[in-house]
Amino acid sequence: MASQPNPLLAIQKAIKDLDKIIKELSERVRLLEEKVENLEARTSEMQRKDHEIMEELNSFKRNTSSVLDDLLKRTSNLELNLTNLEKDLKNYAKKVELKELKAYIDLLKPVTTQFVTRSEVKEMIRKRG
């Protein structure tokens, strides 16, 4: 007589195998949940950092825009001042004109010659004579 496998043992073995499979699957699900939580945490941190970077970038853009506006105003003022300076320079004498003026003054009032007073001339005549 061939022995027939005991159905109760087969069911118990199947239950143990299913229990083992369920534990393995539960462990895998738990590991996947941890990975998902880690990914969500990293994603959240990346979004926070991205937001901070965008805020810094916007602040930088505002500051840069402000500095550029200031530079444009200052450049405009410099251009205006240069234009006014050019107009003013036209009212001043040129180097050549100043040399001519000096020559005329030297002709009219010779400052390089030596002058003698009347008493010095009388004294020089008295010493010679």
ZIJOBEL-V471553 format. One record per backbone hydrogen bond with DSSP energy under -0.5 kcal/mol. NH is the residue of the N-H (numbers start at 1). CO is the residue of the C=O. E is the energy in kcal/mol with one decimal. If there is no record, write none. Layout:
nh:NH co:CO e:E
nh:NH co:CO e:E
This chain:
nh:10 co:6 e:-2.0
nh:11 co:7 e:-2.4
nh:12 co:8 e:-2.5
nh:13 co:9 e:-2.8
nh:14 co:10 e:-2.4
nh:15 co:11 e:-2.7
nh:16 co:12 e:-2.6
nh:17 co:13 e:-2.6
nh:18 co:14 e:-2.9
nh:19 co:15 e:-2.9
nh:20 co:16 e:-2.6
nh:21 co:17 e:-2.6
nh:22 co:18 e:-2.9
nh:23 co:19 e:-2.5
nh:24 co:20 e:-2.4
nh:25 co:21 e:-2.9
nh:26 co:22 e:-2.9
nh:27 co:23 e:-2.5
nh:28 co:24 e:-2.5
nh:29 co:25 e:-2.8
nh:30 co:26 e:-2.6
nh:31 co:27 e:-2.7
nh:32 co:28 e:-2.7
nh:33 co:29 e:-2.7
nh:34 co:30 e:-2.3
nh:35 co:31 e:-2.4
nh:36 co:32 e:-2.6
nh:37 co:33 e:-2.6
nh:38 co:34 e:-2.8
nh:39 co:35 e:-2.7
nh:40 co:36 e:-2.7
nh:41 co:37 e:-2.6
nh:42 co:38 e:-2.8
nh:43 co:39 e:-2.8
nh:44 co:40 e:-2.6
nh:45 co:41 e:-2.5
nh:46 co:42 e:-2.8
nh:47 co:43 e:-2.4
nh:48 co:44 e:-2.3
nh:49 co:45 e:-2.7
nh:50 co:46 e:-2.7
nh:51 co:47 e:-2.3
nh:52 co:48 e:-2.3
nh:53 co:49 e:-2.8
nh:54 co:50 e:-2.4
nh:55 co:51 e:-2.3
nh:56 co:52 e:-2.6
nh:57 co:53 e:-2.8
nh:58 co:54 e:-2.7
nh:59 co:55 e:-2.5
nh:60 co:56 e:-2.8
nh:61 co:57 e:-2.6
nh:62 co:58 e:-2.5
nh:63 co:59 e:-2.7
nh:64 co:60 e:-3.0
nh:65 co:61 e:-2.7
nh:66 co:62 e:-2.4
nh:67 co:63 e:-2.7
nh:68 co:64 e:-2.8
nh:69 co:65 e:-2.5
nh:70 co:66 e:-2.3
nh:71 co:67 e:-2.7
nh:72 co:68 e:-2.7
nh:73 co:69 e:-2.3
nh:74 co:70 e:-2.7
nh:75 co:71 e:-2.7
nh:76 co:72 e:-2.4
nh:77 co:73 e:-2.5
nh:78 co:74 e:-2.6
nh:79 co:75 e:-2.5
nh:80 co:76 e:-2.4
nh:81 co:77 e:-2.8
nh:82 co:78 e:-2.7
nh:83 co:79 e:-2.3
nh:84 co:80 e:-2.5
nh:85 co:81 e:-2.6
nh:86 co:82 e:-2.6
nh:87 co:83 e:-2.0
nh:88 co:84 e:-2.5
nh:89 co:85 e:-2.6
nh:90 co:86 e:-1.1
nh:91 co:88 e:-1.4
nh:92 co:89 e:-1.1
nh:98 co:94 e:-2.3
nh:99 co:95 e:-2.1
nh:100 co:96 e:-2.3
nh:101 co:97 e:-2.4
nh:102 co:98 e:-2.4
nh:103 co:99 e:-2.3
nh:104 co:100 e:-2.3
nh:105 co:101 e:-2.3
nh:106 co:102 e:-2.7
nh:107 co:103 e:-1.9
nh:108 co:104 e:-2.3
nh:109 co:105 e:-2.8
nh:111 co:109 e:-1.2
nh:121 co:117 e:-1.8
nh:122 co:118 e:-2.3
nh:123 co:119 e:-2.1
nh:124 co:120 e:-2.1
nh:125 co:121 e:-2.3
nh:126 co:122 e:-2.4
nh:127 co:123 e:-1.9
nh:128 co:124 e:-1.4
nh:129 co:125 e:-2.0
